Amino acid sequence: MAVNALKVTIQPAGTCHLDCRYSYSVPDSPKTLAPDVPRHALEASAAYVAGRGFDGLHCVWPGGEPILAGIRRFEQVFPAASELALPLRHFVRTNALLLDDDYCRLFRDAEVCVGIGIDGPREIHDAFRVSLGGAPAHWLVMDAIALLGKHGVLFGCAAVVSRARLGRAQEVYGFFRALGSGFRIRPVIPGRHSLDPACQVERAEYGAALLRFFDAWIAPDPVPVNVSPLDSYVAAAASGEPAECPRQQSCADGTLGIKSDGTATIRGRFRDTPPGRLGSSSAAELPAAPTCAAWQARTSLLKACHACVNWPICNGGCPHNALAFGLERTARDPFCPACKAVLAHIRAALGAGATV
């Protein structure tokens, strides 16, 4: 896999058929990406990669729910993408409810890594990840995971730390260990339901949850599974360099996002001001857009953070989290206290000789 890859996020469908309490997707959005846009985006990205020192291209297909765009959309773009003269990997993020044998065969043959949204055991998952009619969906996700395994499709999981999960890190870790799948944990950020107190966790609570997940992760285990972003925190603490996108000085010249309406954005997450349509702005021009310059200048404005021991590996965190909580893009990541807590915990563990 490419180490320094340009990340291109292409949203084939803006809608979703779930009604997750913490989601920012709009269930009745009719927008579906035009068939020719993904190939155009990948070709433009490949041209950008050639002159910028990247060693590959990572194409991420998020939602809404990308499978709602139909299998034909992926059948059209995967063969075309393979013709690009550079290393390319595809990552599809899905709630998995619509996966079938045809999708699994396609993803297997194209060596796609599938990211499954599942929050852990049934009662945790079904607390907030339900259908538009409120029906539970955990059993359907589990069936889809079994189908992926049957076809030999590479997959991982993403789990949101909601109020239903507080204090249950060991149980959740055990669930994913039984699946044999590494997983990424994420905080709840304001979605279309705004700050829903039923699922929203306080930032200090999220930090405490990270510590519990870390302790579960490093406990002696003959068959452990990986937990992100804890792995990147460990790598950063050990190397002194940021180890994932949200901690870089700026990812504005290393990412490109295409929304389901064809709008090109500088970043893969879709809340920033779009500089234009892909048809009128090439990928090479996007990093020079005024919005990009504003993102790149952000770290120089976070002067209060510069003296922090974590500054070289944090850089103020992800500005999108700040925007999601109604702050300015020049504000530090609201989850800064959680980051500080887990990094201190990791350094203590590394100092005590823990194996991670």
ZAMARGU-4260 file (C-alpha; in steps of 0.2 Angstrom, whole numbers, plus 5000, padded with zeros to 4 digits):
<rodrens>
0) 5000/5000/5000 | 5006/5017/4996 | 5013/5027/5011 | 5011/5044/5005 | 4995/5043/4995
5) 4983/5057/4989 | 4967/5054/4997 | 4951/5057/4986 | 4934/5055/4994 | 4920/5052/4981
10) 4902/5052/4988 | 4891/5043/4976 | 4875/5045/4985 | 4870/5059/4997 | 4856/5049/5005
15) 4855/5035/5018 | 4842/5022/5022 | 4846/5022/5041 | 4841/5036/5053 | 4856/5036/5065
20) 4854/5048/5079 | 4871/5055/5077 | 4871/5055/5057 | 4874/5071/5047 | 4867/5063/5031
25) 4850/5068/5025 | 4838/5053/5023 | 4828/5060/5009 | 4842/5068/4999 | 4839/5064/4980
30) 4857/5067/4975 | 4867/5054/4966 | 4883/5057/4958 | 4883/5057/4939 | 4891/5042/4931
35) 4906/5051/4922 | 4911/5061/4938 | 4921/5047/4947 | 4932/5043/4932 | 4935/5062/4929
40) 4939/5064/4948 | 4952/5050/4947 | 4960/5055/4931 | 4962/5073/4938 | 4969/5066/4954
45) 4981/5055/4945 | 4988/5070/4936 | 4989/5080/4952 | 4999/5065/4960 | 5011/5064/4946
50) 5019/5081/4950 | 5017/5082/4969 | 5028/5068/4976 | 5014/5057/4981 | 5017/5038/4978
55) 4999/5032/4976 | 4981/5036/4977 | 4968/5031/4990 | 4950/5032/4984 | 4937/5033/4998
60) 4918/5030/4994 | 4908/5036/5009 | 4890/5040/5011 | 4876/5044/5015 | 4876/5026/5009
65) 4887/5023/4994 | 4878/5007/4989 | 4862/5016/4986 | 4871/5023/4970 | 4869/5005/4963
70) 4882/4992/4958 | 4883/4999/4940 | 4892/5014/4946 | 4906/5004/4954 | 4907/4992/4939
75) 4910/5007/4928 | 4924/5015/4938 | 4934/5001/4945 | 4941/4994/4929 | 4944/5012/4923
80) 4953/5016/4939 | 4964/5001/4936 | 4971/5009/4920 | 4979/5023/4930 | 4998/5022/4930
85) 5000/5023/4949 | 4996/5012/4964 | 4978/5014/4969 | 4967/5007/4983 | 4948/5008/4985
90) 4939/5010/5002 | 4920/5009/5003 | 4912/5014/5019 | 4895/5007/5021 | 4882/5002/5034
95) 4882/4985/5025 | 4863/4982/5024 | 4863/4981/5005 | 4878/4971/5002 | 4875/4955/4992
100) 4885/4941/4983 | 4887/4953/4967 | 4894/4967/4977 | 4905/4955/4987 | 4912/4947/4971
105) 4915/4965/4964 | 4924/4971/4979 | 4934/4955/4981 | 4940/4956/4963 | 4944/4975/4964
110) 4953/4972/4981 | 4942/4984/4989 | 4943/4987/5008 | 4926/4988/5015 | 4923/4999/5031
115) 4908/4993/5040 | 4898/5005/5052 | 4894/4994/5068 | 4895/5001/5085 | 4898/4984/5094
120) 4885/4972/5102 | 4867/4972/5097 | 4860/4983/5112 | 4874/4996/5109 | 4872/4996/5090
125) 4853/4996/5090 | 4852/5011/5102 | 4856/5024/5089 | 4858/5015/5072 | 4841/5011/5066
130) 4831/5011/5050 | 4820/5026/5045 | 4806/5017/5053 | 4815/5014/5069 | 4818/4995/5066
135) 4834/4987/5073 | 4848/4983/5061 | 4862/4974/5070 | 4857/4957/5064 | 4857/4963/5046
140) 4875/4970/5048 | 4881/4954/5056 | 4874/4944/5041 | 4883/4956/5029 | 4899/4953/5038
145) 4897/4934/5037 | 4894/4937/5018 | 4910/4947/5016 | 4920/4933/5025 | 4912/4920/5014
150) 4919/4929/4998 | 4936/4934/5006 | 4933/4953/5005 | 4945/4963/5016 | 4935/4973/5029
155) 4937/4983/5045 | 4924/4991/5056 | 4920/5009/5063 | 4912/5012/5079 | 4905/5028/5087
160) 4907/5031/5105 | 4890/5036/5110 | 4882/5037/5128 | 4877/5019/5126 | 4895/5013/5126
165) 4902/5023/5141 | 4910/5011/5153 | 4909/4996/5141 | 4926/4997/5132 | 4931/4979/5137
170) 4915/4972/5131 | 4916/4981/5114 | 4934/4976/5112 | 4929/4958/5115 | 4915/4960/5102
175) 4927/4965/5088 | 4940/4953/5094 | 4927/4939/5092 | 4924/4946/5074 | 4942/4945/5071
180) 4941/4963/5065 | 4951/4978/5069 | 4940/4994/5072 | 4941/5013/5073 | 4932/5022/5087
185) 4925/5039/5084 | 4917/5052/5094 | 4899/5059/5091 | 4900/5076/5083 | 4884/5086/5080
190) 4874/5080/5065 | 4857/5084/5058 | 4849/5080/5075 | 4862/5093/5082 | 4869/5089/5100
195) 4857/5075/5104 | 4859/5072/5123 | 4854/5054/5122 | 4869/5049/5112 | 4881/5064/5114
200) 4896/5061/5126 | 4905/5075/5135 | 4923/5077/5129 | 4930/5072/5146 | 4920/5056/5145
205) 4926/5053/5127 | 4944/5054/5134 | 4941/5042/5148 | 4933/5030/5135 | 4949/5031/5125
210) 4959/5026/5140 | 4948/5011/5144 | 4950/5006/5126 | 4969/5008/5126 | 4970/4997/5142
215) 4959/4984/5134 | 4970/4984/5118 | 4987/4982/5127 | 4981/4969/5139 | 4990/4952/5136
220) 4980/4943/5122 | 4986/4929/5110 | 4975/4936/5096 | 4973/4955/5098 | 4964/4966/5085
225) 4970/4983/5081 | 4961/4999/5087 | 4962/5016/5078 | 4966/5030/5081 | 4975/5022/5096
230) 4988/5015/5085 | 4992/5032/5077 | 4993/5040/5094 | 5006/5027/5099 | 5015/5029/5083
235) 5015/5048/5086 | 5021/5047/5104 | 5035/5035/5099 | 5041/5045/5083 | 5037/5063/5088
240) 5028/5065/5071 | 5009/5066/5068 | 5003/5049/5062 | 4986/5052/5054 | 4977/5065/5044
245) 4968/5075/5058 | 4985/5079/5066 | 4994/5085/5051 | 4998/5104/5050 | 4986/5104/5035
250) 4979/5091/5024 | 4972/5104/5012 | 4985/5099/4998 | 4984/5080/5001 | 4965/5078/5000
255) 4951/5080/4987 | 4933/5078/4990 | 4919/5075/4977 | 4901/5077/4984 | 4886/5068/4977
260) 4881/5084/4967 | 4897/5084/4958 | 4904/5099/4969 | 4923/5098/4971 | 4930/5102/4989
265) 4947/5103/4996 | 4944/5091/5010 | 4936/5074/5010 | 4924/5079/5024 | 4910/5089/5016
270) 4907/5103/5028 | 4919/5116/5021 | 4915/5129/5008 | 4917/5121/4991 | 4928/5131/4979
275) 4919/5125/4963 | 4914/5111/4952 | 4926/5098/4946 | 4922/5102/4928 | 4928/5120/4930
280) 4943/5117/4943 | 4956/5104/4940 | 4963/5095/4955 | 4979/5104/4952 | 4971/5121/4954
285) 4961/5117/4970 | 4975/5119/4982 | 4978/5137/4976 | 4960/5141/4980 | 4957/5154/4994
290) 4948/5141/5005 | 4963/5130/5004 | 4975/5145/5009 | 4964/5148/5024 | 4965/5130/5030
295) 4984/5130/5028 | 4986/5146/5038 | 4976/5139/5053 | 4991/5131/5063 | 5000/5147/5063
300) 4985/5156/5072 | 4984/5143/5086 | 4998/5152/5096 | 4991/5146/5113 | 4994/5128/5107
305) 5012/5130/5102 | 5020/5128/5119 | 5010/5111/5122 | 5021/5096/5123 | 5009/5088/5110
310) 5010/5102/5097 | 5022/5093/5085 | 5011/5078/5084 | 4994/5086/5086 | 4994/5103/5077
315) 4978/5108/5085 | 4968/5093/5079 | 4955/5092/5065 | 4947/5109/5061 | 4931/5101/5055
320) 4928/5095/5073 | 4929/5113/5078 | 4917/5119/5064 | 4905/5105/5069 | 4903/5112/5086
325) 4900/5129/5080 | 4918/5136/5082 | 4929/5145/5070 | 4941/5135/5059 | 4955/5143/5068
330) 4950/5135/5084 | 4958/5120/5091 | 4949/5103/5090 | 4936/5102/5104 | 4943/5085/5108
335) 4960/5092/5113 | 4958/5087/5131 | 4954/5069/5126 | 4969/5069/5115 | 4980/5075/5129
340) 4974/5062/5141 | 4977/5047/5130 | 4994/5053/5124 | 4999/5055/5143 | 4992/5038/5146
345) 5002/5031/5132 | 5018/5039/5137 | 5016/5032/5154 | 5013/5014/5147 | 5028/5015/5135
350) 5039/5021/5150 | 5033/5006/5160 | 5038/4995/5146 | 5021/4990/5139 | 5020/4981/5123
355) 5009/4990/5110
</rodrens>
